[in-house]
Amino acid sequence: MAAEIPRCQYASIRRRVFSYCAEVFLLFAGILALQGLLIALRLNPLVQGVLNGSGFSKGAYHLWLLGTVNLPLVAYYTGTLASSAQATLMMRWMGLRLETVRGGPVGPGRALLRTAVMLIPFEVNHLFLVWASSPEGVPNRLSLQYAVVGILILVYVFTAARSQRRQSAHDRVAGTVVVSTRNV
């Protein structure tokens, strides 16, 4: 069993937040490209339902989001964090790596658990987008949606800032830490 990681090697909150924000923009572009491709190939049943006048149900909309947004995000984060690099693309670029609290590699189960907890704000956002909207699909609880999602994100940042290991909520649940692979 590896010795505990020295405090000086834990990644700074600033680098983690920057890496995460850059990753979100990268993944958002990928999700938009995927959605565009599915529309162009006429594989999006929601668009087809609107075009032919039959519409779509909120349940179908939520399942579509789960399958074409959440599932790719879960696969990406779990796959990259459980890989030999132990980091997402932006984490690697920023010189960050995910490890267990004892310094060992992160396996697929731990990476999946961390990812599931990390993506809770995304799913809460989807719940609001789908279920707290008018019958026409127009979100009508935006203030509450932004407040709840914003508070969740602040909790994640705050827990990391208050932790000696700089662990956010998802790191604590999964028993992981983000470390620096280079001095900055």
C-alpha positions as CSV (number, residue, x, y, z in Angstrom):
1,M,0.0,0.0,0.0
2,A,1.4,3.4,-1.0
3,A,2.1,6.1,1.6
4,E,-0.2,9.1,1.9
5,I,0.4,11.9,-0.6
6,P,2.3,15.0,0.8
7,R,0.0,18.0,1.0
8,C,2.2,20.0,-1.4
9,Q,1.3,17.7,-4.2
10,Y,-2.5,18.2,-4.0
11,A,-3.7,20.3,-7.0
12,S,-4.8,23.8,-6.3
13,I,-8.4,24.7,-6.4
14,R,-7.7,27.3,-9.1
15,R,-6.1,24.8,-11.4
16,R,-8.9,22.3,-10.8
17,V,-11.6,24.8,-11.5
18,F,-9.9,26.0,-14.7
19,S,-9.4,22.4,-15.9
20,Y,-13.0,21.6,-15.2
21,C,-14.3,24.7,-16.9
22,A,-12.1,24.0,-20.0
23,E,-13.4,20.4,-20.0
24,V,-17.0,21.5,-19.8
25,F,-16.5,23.7,-22.9
26,L,-14.8,20.9,-24.8
27,L,-17.5,18.4,-23.9
28,F,-20.3,20.8,-24.6
29,A,-18.8,21.2,-28.1
30,G,-18.7,17.5,-28.5
31,I,-22.3,17.0,-27.3
32,L,-23.5,19.8,-29.7
33,A,-21.7,18.0,-32.6
34,L,-23.3,14.7,-31.6
35,Q,-26.7,16.2,-31.4
36,G,-26.2,17.9,-34.8
37,L,-25.1,14.7,-36.3
38,L,-28.1,12.8,-34.9
39,I,-30.4,15.5,-36.3
40,A,-28.7,15.5,-39.7
41,L,-29.0,11.7,-39.9
42,R,-32.7,12.0,-38.8
43,L,-32.0,9.8,-35.7
44,N,-33.4,12.3,-33.2
45,P,-36.9,11.2,-32.5
46,L,-37.7,14.4,-30.6
47,V,-37.0,16.6,-33.6
48,Q,-38.9,14.2,-35.9
49,G,-41.9,14.3,-33.6
50,V,-42.0,18.0,-33.6
51,L,-41.6,18.1,-37.4
52,N,-44.4,15.7,-38.1
53,G,-46.7,17.4,-35.5
54,S,-46.9,14.6,-33.0
55,G,-44.6,16.3,-30.4
56,F,-42.8,14.3,-27.7
57,S,-43.3,13.4,-24.0
58,K,-41.3,14.8,-21.2
59,G,-40.3,11.2,-20.3
60,A,-38.9,10.7,-23.9
61,Y,-37.1,14.0,-23.6
62,H,-35.5,13.0,-20.4
63,L,-34.5,9.6,-21.7
64,W,-33.0,11.3,-24.7
65,L,-30.9,13.5,-22.5
66,L,-29.8,10.6,-20.4
67,G,-28.8,8.6,-23.5
68,T,-27.2,11.3,-25.6
69,V,-25.7,13.7,-22.9
70,N,-25.3,12.0,-19.6
71,L,-24.2,8.6,-20.9
72,P,-21.4,10.0,-23.1
73,L,-20.2,12.2,-20.2
74,V,-20.2,9.3,-17.8
75,A,-18.3,7.1,-20.4
76,Y,-15.8,9.9,-21.0
77,Y,-15.0,10.8,-17.4
78,T,-15.0,7.2,-16.2
79,G,-12.9,6.0,-19.1
80,T,-10.3,8.7,-18.9
81,L,-10.0,8.7,-15.1
82,A,-9.7,4.9,-14.9
83,S,-7.1,4.9,-17.8
84,S,-3.4,4.6,-17.3
85,A,-3.2,8.5,-17.5
86,Q,-5.7,8.8,-14.6
87,A,-6.8,12.1,-16.1
88,T,-9.2,13.7,-18.5
89,L,-7.7,15.6,-21.5
90,M,-7.8,19.0,-19.7
91,M,-6.4,17.5,-16.5
92,R,-3.5,16.2,-18.5
93,W,-3.0,19.6,-20.1
94,M,-3.1,21.3,-16.7
95,G,-0.7,18.7,-15.2
96,L,-3.3,17.1,-13.0
97,R,-3.9,13.4,-12.2
98,L,-6.5,11.5,-10.1
99,E,-5.3,9.1,-7.5
100,T,-6.7,7.2,-4.5
101,V,-6.1,8.9,-1.2
102,R,-3.2,6.5,-0.7
103,G,-1.6,7.4,-4.0
104,G,-2.7,4.4,-6.0
105,P,-4.3,4.1,-9.4
106,V,-8.1,4.7,-9.7
107,G,-10.0,1.7,-11.0
108,P,-13.2,1.8,-13.1
109,G,-15.5,1.4,-10.1
110,R,-14.0,4.3,-8.2
111,A,-13.9,6.4,-11.4
112,L,-17.6,5.6,-12.1
113,L,-18.6,6.5,-8.5
114,R,-16.7,9.8,-8.6
115,T,-18.2,10.6,-12.0
116,A,-21.7,9.9,-10.9
117,V,-21.5,12.2,-7.9
118,M,-19.6,14.8,-9.9
119,L,-22.4,14.9,-12.5
120,I,-25.3,15.4,-10.0
121,P,-25.6,19.1,-10.8
122,F,-25.9,18.2,-14.5
123,E,-28.7,15.8,-13.8
124,V,-30.4,18.2,-11.5
125,N,-30.2,20.8,-14.3
126,H,-31.8,18.2,-16.7
127,L,-34.6,17.5,-14.2
128,F,-35.5,21.2,-14.1
129,L,-35.2,21.5,-17.9
130,V,-37.5,18.6,-18.5
131,W,-40.0,18.5,-15.6
132,A,-40.1,22.1,-14.4
133,S,-41.3,23.5,-17.7
134,S,-44.5,24.4,-19.5
135,P,-46.3,21.8,-21.6
136,E,-44.6,23.4,-24.6
137,G,-41.2,22.7,-23.1
138,V,-40.4,26.3,-22.0
139,P,-38.5,26.3,-18.7
140,N,-40.5,28.3,-16.2
141,R,-38.5,27.8,-13.0
142,L,-35.2,29.3,-14.2
143,S,-34.5,31.3,-11.0
144,L,-34.9,28.2,-8.9
145,Q,-33.0,26.0,-11.4
146,Y,-30.0,28.4,-11.4
147,A,-30.1,28.7,-7.6
148,V,-30.2,25.0,-6.9
149,V,-27.5,24.1,-9.5
150,G,-25.4,27.1,-8.5
151,I,-25.6,26.0,-4.8
152,L,-24.6,22.5,-5.7
153,I,-21.5,23.7,-7.6
154,L,-20.6,26.0,-4.8
155,V,-20.8,23.1,-2.3
156,Y,-18.4,21.1,-4.5
157,V,-15.9,24.0,-4.6
158,F,-16.4,24.9,-1.0
159,T,-15.8,21.3,0.2
160,A,-12.6,21.2,-1.8
161,A,-11.4,24.6,-0.5
162,R,-12.1,23.5,3.1
163,S,-10.4,20.1,2.8
164,Q,-6.8,19.6,3.7
165,R,-6.5,17.2,0.7
166,R,-8.5,19.7,-1.5
167,Q,-11.1,17.0,-2.0
168,S,-14.5,18.0,-3.4
169,A,-17.6,16.1,-2.5
170,H,-17.2,13.6,-5.3
171,D,-13.5,13.0,-4.3
172,R,-14.6,12.3,-0.7
173,V,-17.3,9.8,-1.7
174,A,-14.9,8.0,-4.1
175,G,-11.8,8.2,-1.9
176,T,-9.8,10.1,-4.5
177,V,-7.6,13.2,-4.7
178,V,-6.4,15.3,-7.6
179,V,-2.6,15.8,-7.5
180,S,-0.3,18.0,-9.5
181,T,2.1,16.2,-11.9
182,R,4.2,19.3,-12.2
183,N,5.1,22.4,-10.3
184,V,3.2,25.6,-11.2
